[in-house]
Amino acid sequence: MFITIDPEDSRPIYRQVADEIKQLIARGQLGEGAQLPPVRQLAGDLGVNLNTIATAYRDLQDEGLIAIKHGSGAIVAARTVSGTGEEELRRPLRTALTQLVLSGRREKDILRIVSEELGGLMKRES
């Protein structure tokens, strides 16, 4: 599992870790039942406090993306259709698009950025 931390990123480290794991799951690089590294191991590999990784894992568990079993670690949960409504899913997208518009990007540049990011997420490893 390849995760990187960007010290220039304004997001807290635990959020960066959780978001990276989400992307790996979305791309199919971490499939259902895949074992995640133990908290201590991942913390050591990334050079961060183990509580940071534990927080990221808890957030992912709260979102239903992983299952944590004390003593046996964390695994990627089965993908199920959650009760999340479309409006709730649109909010973070709307926020990101608003940031792009406020940064002065043109519509065609925004569409290109969105298309590239979506394309990257939709790529599945064979």
N, C-alpha and C positions, 0 to 999 in steps of 0.2 A: 504494500500500500504506500503510495507516494503522496505525502502531504508537505506543503511548504508554509512557512509563516513569513509574512511580510511585515517587517518592523515599521514601514512607512504607512501601512494600512491603518485607518482610523478605527476599525473594528477591534474589539477586544480579542485577545488570542483565542479564548475558548470559542468565540463565534467564528473566527477564521477556520479553526479545526472542524467545527460542526458543519460549516458551509462546504469545506473541501470534501468531507465524507459524504454529504448530500450529493455533491456533484459526481462522486465516484459511483454512488448508488444509481443516480439518474442515467449515467452513461452505461450502466451495466457492468462496470468494472468490479463492483462488489454486488454479487447476486444474493438472492434469498438464501439464508443459512450460512453465508460467509462469516468466518470468525474475524472479529476485529482484534487488533493487538491489545494485550493487557494494558491497563492504564499506566502502570509503572514503566513498561517498555516504551510506549509511545511518548510518554513524558521525557524519558531519557533520550530517545532518538531526536526529539525536537528541542531538547534543552529547556523545558518549561516545567513548572511545578505540577506535580501529579494532580492537585486539586483542579487545575485548569482543564486537564483532560477529562477528569471525572465530571466536571460541570458540562463540558461539551457532550459527553456520553449521556448524561441525564437529560439534557435538552433534546437530544435525538430520540431518546426513549419516550419523552413526553409527547413528541411529535409522531410517535408510532413507527419510526424508521428502524429502530434497533430494539432488541430485547436484551436486558441485562439479567444474568443469572449469577448471583453471588457465588463465588467459588469456581465457576466455569466460564466467566467472561461475558463478552457481548457479541451478539450475532446480528446480522441484518435480518430484519423481520420480513414476513410475507407482505407483499404489496397488496393492499386492499383499498377499495374505494372508501375514502374517509367521508365523514359527514360535513366536510368543509364545503361551503357554498361558493358559487362562482364569484360573488361580490367579495368575499373574504380573500379569495385567491387573487383577485384583481388589485387589491389595495397596494401590496408591495410593488407590483408592476407599475401602477399609476405613479407611485412615489419615485421609482427609478426613472420613468419617462419624464416626469416633471423636472427632475434634476438635470436630465439631458437637455431639455428645452431651456431651462434657466441658465445652463452653461453656454448658451448661444449656438448650439448645434442646429444645423438645418435638418429639415424633415428627412431628406434622402440619406443623410449621415446617420440619423437615429435609426432609420429602417435598416441600414447596412449593419450597424452595431448589433441590433436586436437579431437580425438574421444570422450573423456570425456566431453569436452566443448560443442561439437555439441550435444551429448546426453542430456546434461543439458538444452540446448536451445530447443531441440525438444520435451521435456516432456511437456505435456499439462495437466493443472489441470482439473479435471472432475467437 
